């Protein structure tokens, strides 16, 4: 009965609830960061496009292959310096500018 007197029990319960809310904010923040990184990783994985095989006007056949997704950036292409083509293993050789 000593703890229940003078609202000590209420103070302890309030303090535990406050700590739990702080911990929940940390958990939510960590989960948001993890899901954000997973989404970024998924976007990076999907940065390739499969090109179907086709016949040129000269009559030669081009085999099916992969290329980077088209965008306005030059630094994220497999042929750019610092990058490599994961399918052929060749290092990039083109300048970014």
C-alpha positions as CSV (number, residue, x, y, z in Angstrom):
1,X,0.0,0.0,0.0
2,X,3.0,2.3,0.5
3,X,3.4,2.8,-3.3
4,X,-0.2,3.6,-3.9
5,X,-0.2,6.4,-1.4
6,X,0.3,10.0,-2.6
7,X,0.1,9.1,-6.3
8,X,3.5,7.4,-6.5
9,X,2.0,4.6,-8.5
10,X,0.5,7.1,-11.0
11,X,3.9,8.8,-11.3
12,X,5.6,5.5,-12.1
13,X,3.0,4.6,-14.6
14,X,3.2,8.0,-16.3
15,X,7.0,7.7,-16.5
16,X,6.8,4.2,-18.0
17,X,4.3,5.4,-20.6
18,X,6.6,8.4,-21.5
19,X,9.6,6.0,-21.9
20,X,7.5,3.7,-24.1
21,X,6.4,6.6,-26.3
22,X,10.0,7.7,-26.8
23,X,11.0,4.1,-27.6
24,X,8.1,3.9,-30.1
25,X,9.3,7.1,-31.8
26,X,12.8,5.5,-32.2
27,X,11.3,2.3,-33.6
28,X,9.2,4.2,-36.1
29,X,12.2,6.3,-37.2
30,X,14.3,3.2,-37.6
31,X,11.6,1.4,-39.6
32,X,11.2,4.5,-41.8
33,X,14.9,4.6,-42.5
34,X,15.0,0.8,-43.3
35,X,12.0,1.0,-45.6
36,X,13.5,4.0,-47.3
37,X,16.8,2.2,-47.9
38,X,14.9,-0.8,-49.2
39,X,12.9,1.3,-51.6
40,X,16.1,3.0,-52.8
41,X,17.8,-0.4,-53.3
42,X,14.7,-1.6,-55.2
43,X,14.9,1.5,-57.5
44,X,18.6,0.9,-58.1
45,X,18.0,-2.8,-58.9
46,X,15.4,-1.8,-61.5
47,X,17.8,0.6,-63.3
48,X,18.0,-1.8,-66.3
49,X,15.9,-2.3,-69.4
50,X,15.8,-5.4,-71.5
51,X,16.1,-4.7,-75.2
52,X,14.6,-7.2,-77.5
53,X,16.5,-8.6,-80.4
54,X,15.9,-6.8,-83.7
55,X,17.1,-6.7,-87.3
56,X,18.8,-3.6,-88.6
57,X,18.0,-2.1,-92.0
58,X,21.3,-3.6,-93.2
59,X,20.0,-7.0,-92.5
60,X,22.2,-7.8,-89.5
61,X,20.6,-9.2,-86.3
62,X,21.2,-7.5,-83.0
63,X,21.0,-10.0,-80.1
64,X,18.7,-9.2,-77.1
65,X,20.6,-7.4,-74.3
66,X,20.2,-5.1,-71.3
67,X,21.0,-1.4,-71.0
68,X,20.6,1.2,-68.3
69,X,17.3,2.9,-68.0
70,X,17.1,6.1,-70.1
71,X,17.3,9.4,-68.2
72,X,19.1,12.7,-68.4
73,X,22.1,11.7,-66.3
74,X,25.4,10.6,-67.8
75,X,27.1,9.5,-64.6
76,X,24.8,6.5,-63.9
77,X,25.3,4.7,-67.2
78,X,27.3,1.4,-67.3
79,X,29.6,3.0,-69.9
80,X,30.5,6.0,-67.7
81,X,33.8,6.2,-65.9
82,X,33.7,4.7,-62.4
83,X,30.9,2.2,-63.3
84,X,31.0,-1.2,-64.8
85,X,28.6,-3.4,-66.8
86,X,27.4,-6.2,-64.5
87,X,26.6,-8.4,-67.5
88,X,29.8,-8.0,-69.5
89,X,32.2,-7.1,-66.7
90,X,33.6,-4.2,-68.7
91,X,34.6,-0.9,-66.9
92,X,33.1,2.4,-68.0
93,X,35.2,4.6,-70.3
94,X,33.1,7.6,-71.2
95,X,33.5,11.0,-69.5
96,X,30.5,12.4,-67.6
97,X,30.6,15.7,-69.5
